[in-house]
Amino acid sequence: MTASLTPHDETPPEQPRGEPAERDAGRDEELRAELRQAAVVAGAVAVSGVLLGLLWVWLAPRVPLISDGKAVYLRNTEGEQAIGADGTFALLALAFGVVSAAVVFWFRRRGGIPLVGALGAGSLLASVIGWRLGVWLGPDADVVETAKAVGKGVVFDAPLKVAAKGVLLAWPLAAMAVHLVLTAAFGPRDPEPEPHWPGPGVPPRP
């Protein structure tokens, strides 16, 4: 007579460690790598906003002001320098958007949602950095104090500013559009599945 095995004597079956577990681990590692790359892209693009601010200060037209001792006026009421500052910023931002999208695509052709999101977020942050840096490096924002300092009848420059805040979206919109076009035109393609040919005597699948 043999003694029956108790639950403590039974050895639990070993959990299979097959392809699904390895596949999940590979996906997790790939996702972490994509997130790290996305963080690098967002940081690099955002830092390039400093160059945008410097170029904007250098290229944006100045708005001349003049004071009569009591109030400050535009020296040329028909001048277009005021909208020229916005236009200069928008054109520079569009150019930066095209270049940043091309560089990101060159180094990471596979793309991915984290990378595209980082490109958009970094571009928007870069626009804000360029805007604030340009205002800070441009003419003094205190018009009254500047008018008092230069004196009556002396022409001085108005503060540099972005009147239409929509131009801050020029960089991210251009970057996203160009990256989408490059990915659609030159991005990697998924391999087409091989056709399944039934063996002899096997009816084809409906």
WOKACOR-V499817 format. One record per pair of residues at least 4 apart in sequence whose ideal C-beta (glycine too) atoms are under 8 Angstrom apart, sorted by the first residue. I is the first residue (numbers start at 0). J is the second residue. D is the distance in Angstrom with one decimal. If there is no record, write none. Layout:
[[I;J;D] [I;J;D]]
This chain:
[[4;8;4.4] [4;9;5.7] [5;9;7.6] [16;20;5.6] [16;21;7.8] [17;21;7.5] [18;22;5.7] [19;23;6.4] [20;24;6.5] [21;25;6.3] [22;26;6.4] [23;27;6.4] [24;28;6.4] [25;29;6.2] [26;30;6.3] [27;31;6.5] [28;32;6.5] [29;33;6.4] [30;34;6.4] [30;113;7.9] [31;35;6.5] [32;36;6.4] [33;37;6.1] [33;111;5.2] [33;113;4.7] [33;114;6.6] [34;38;6.5] [34;113;5.5] [35;39;6.7] [36;40;6.3] [36;107;6.3] [36;113;7.6] [36;114;6.3] [37;41;6.3] [37;111;7.9] [37;113;3.9] [37;114;5.2] [37;116;6.8] [37;117;3.7] [38;42;6.3] [38;117;6.8] [39;43;6.1] [40;44;6.1] [40;103;5.7] [40;107;7.6] [40;114;6.1] [40;117;4.5] [40;118;6.0] [40;121;6.2] [41;45;6.1] [41;117;3.9] [41;118;7.5] [41;120;5.5] [41;121;3.8] [41;124;7.5] [42;46;6.4] [42;121;7.0] [43;47;6.8] [43;121;7.2] [44;48;7.9] [44;99;5.2] [44;103;7.7] [44;117;7.7] [44;118;6.5] [44;121;3.3] [44;122;5.6] [44;124;7.7] [44;125;5.5] [44;174;7.7] [45;121;4.7] [45;124;4.2] [45;125;5.0] [45;128;6.4] [46;125;7.6] [46;128;8.0] [47;51;6.9] [47;95;6.7] [47;99;6.7] [47;125;5.6] [48;52;6.4] [48;124;6.8] [48;125;3.1] [48;126;6.4] [48;127;7.2] [48;128;3.4] [48;129;4.3] [48;132;7.3] [49;53;6.6] [49;128;6.4] [49;129;7.2] [49;132;6.2] [50;54;6.3] [50;95;7.7] [50;129;7.8] [51;55;6.2] [51;88;8.0] [51;91;5.8] [51;92;6.6] [51;95;5.6] [51;125;6.4] [51;126;7.2] [51;128;7.5] [51;129;3.2] [51;133;7.9] [51;170;7.6] [52;56;6.6] [52;128;6.6] [52;129;4.0] [52;130;7.1] [52;131;7.4] [52;132;3.1] [52;133;4.4] [52;136;6.8] [53;57;6.4] [53;132;7.3] [53;133;7.9] [53;136;7.4] [54;58;5.8] [54;91;5.5] [55;59;5.3] [55;84;7.9] [55;87;6.3] [55;88;5.4] [55;91;6.0] [55;129;6.1] [55;130;7.8] [55;133;4.2] [55;159;7.5] [56;132;7.9] [56;133;4.9] [56;136;4.8] [56;137;5.5] [56;159;6.7] [58;87;5.3] [58;91;7.2] [59;83;6.8] [59;84;4.5] [59;87;4.5] [59;88;7.0] [59;133;7.3] [59;137;7.8] [59;159;6.0] [60;79;8.0] [60;80;4.2] [60;83;4.0] [60;84;6.5] [60;87;7.1] [61;80;6.2] [61;138;7.3] [61;156;4.4] [61;157;7.2] [61;159;8.0] [62;73;7.1] [62;78;7.1] [62;80;4.4] [62;81;5.4] [62;84;7.5] [62;156;6.7] [62;157;3.8] [63;73;7.3] [63;74;4.0] [63;75;6.4] [63;78;7.4] [63;80;7.4] [63;154;5.0] [63;155;7.5] [63;156;6.6] [63;157;7.4] [64;71;5.4] [64;72;6.9] [64;73;6.4] [64;74;6.3] [64;142;6.8] [64;146;7.3] [64;154;7.0] [64;155;5.7] [64;156;7.1] [64;157;5.0] [65;71;7.3] [65;72;5.8] [65;73;7.9] [65;74;4.7] [65;152;6.6] [65;153;7.2] [65;154;5.2] [65;155;7.6] [66;70;7.0] [66;71;4.9] [66;72;7.4] [66;146;3.8] [66;147;8.0] [66;149;7.5] [66;150;7.9] [66;151;6.0] [66;152;7.4] [66;153;7.4] [67;72;7.2] [67;151;6.3] [67;152;7.2] [68;151;4.2] [71;142;5.6] [71;143;7.3] [71;146;5.1] [72;76;7.9] [73;78;7.0] [74;78;7.7] [74;154;5.5] [75;80;7.9] [79;83;5.6] [80;84;7.0] [81;85;7.9] [81;157;7.9] [81;162;6.8] [82;86;6.1] [82;162;7.3] [83;87;6.1] [84;88;6.5] [84;159;6.1] [84;160;6.8] [84;161;7.1] [84;162;7.6] [85;89;6.3] [85;161;5.9] [85;162;5.6] [85;163;5.2] [85;166;5.4] [86;90;6.3] [87;91;6.3] [88;92;6.1] [88;129;7.6] [88;130;7.1] [88;133;7.6] [88;161;5.9] [88;166;5.3] [88;169;7.7] [89;93;6.3] [89;166;4.3] [89;169;4.7] [90;94;6.6] [91;95;6.3] [91;129;7.8] [92;96;6.2] [92;126;5.8] [92;129;7.4] [92;166;6.6] [92;167;7.7] [92;169;3.8] [92;170;4.0] [92;173;7.2] [93;97;6.7] [93;169;5.1] [93;170;7.3] [93;173;4.8] [94;98;6.4] [95;99;5.9] [95;122;7.8] [95;125;7.1] [95;170;5.4] [95;173;7.9] [96;100;6.2] [96;122;6.2] [96;169;6.7] [96;170;4.4] [96;171;6.9] [96;172;7.0] [96;173;2.8] [96;174;4.1] [96;176;8.0] [96;177;6.6] [97;101;6.3] [97;173;5.7] [97;174;7.6] [97;177;5.2] [98;102;6.3] [99;103;6.2] [99;118;7.0] [99;121;7.9] [99;122;6.4] [99;125;7.9] [99;170;7.6] [99;174;5.2] [100;104;6.2] [100;118;6.7] [100;173;7.2] [100;174;4.4] [100;175;7.4] [100;176;7.8] [100;177;3.8] [100;178;4.1] [100;181;6.8] [101;105;6.2] [101;177;6.6] [101;181;6.8] [102;106;6.6] [103;107;6.1] [103;114;7.0] [103;118;5.5] [103;174;7.9] [103;178;6.5] [104;108;6.2] [104;110;7.5] [104;178;5.7] [104;181;4.5] [104;182;6.7] [104;185;7.7] [104;186;8.0] [107;111;7.8] [107;114;5.8] [108;182;7.8] [108;185;7.2] [108;186;5.9] [108;187;6.0] [109;186;7.4] [109;187;6.0] [110;114;5.6] [110;115;6.2] [110;178;7.4] [110;182;5.1] [110;186;6.3] [111;115;6.9] [112;116;6.1] [113;117;6.2] [114;118;6.4] [115;119;6.6] [115;175;7.0] [115;178;6.5] [116;120;6.1] [117;121;5.7] [118;122;6.2] [118;171;7.9] [118;174;5.4] [118;175;6.9] [118;178;6.1] [119;123;6.6] [119;171;4.9] [119;174;6.7] [119;175;5.4] [120;124;6.4] [120;171;7.9] [121;125;6.1] [122;126;6.6] [122;170;4.4] [122;171;3.8] [122;174;4.5] [122;175;7.8] [123;127;6.8] [123;167;7.1] [123;168;7.3] [123;170;7.2] [123;171;4.6] [124;128;6.3] [125;129;6.2] [125;170;6.1] [126;130;6.3] [126;166;8.0] [126;167;4.4] [126;168;7.4] [126;169;7.2] [126;170;4.6] [126;171;7.0] [127;131;6.3] [127;167;6.4] [128;132;5.9] [129;133;6.1] [130;134;6.5] [130;161;5.4] [130;167;6.3] [131;135;6.2] [132;136;6.1] [133;137;5.8] [133;159;5.6] [134;140;7.0] [134;158;6.9] [134;159;5.6] [134;160;6.2] [134;161;8.0] [137;156;7.9] [137;158;6.2] [137;159;3.2] [138;145;7.3] [138;155;7.3] [138;156;4.2] [138;157;6.5] [138;158;5.3] [138;159;6.3] [139;144;7.0] [139;145;4.9] [139;158;6.8] [140;158;4.4] [141;145;6.1] [142;146;6.2] [142;157;6.8] [142;158;6.8] [143;147;6.6] [144;148;6.2] [145;149;6.3] [145;155;5.6] [146;155;7.0] [149;153;4.1] [149;155;4.9] [161;166;6.0] [161;167;7.0] [168;172;5.3] [169;173;6.1] [170;174;6.1] [171;175;6.1] [172;176;6.2] [173;177;6.1] [174;178;6.1] [175;179;6.3] [176;180;6.5] [177;181;6.2] [178;182;6.1] [179;183;6.3] [180;184;6.1] [181;185;5.7] [181;186;7.1] [182;186;3.9] [195;204;7.6] [197;201;4.0] [197;202;6.9] [197;203;5.3] [197;204;7.3]]
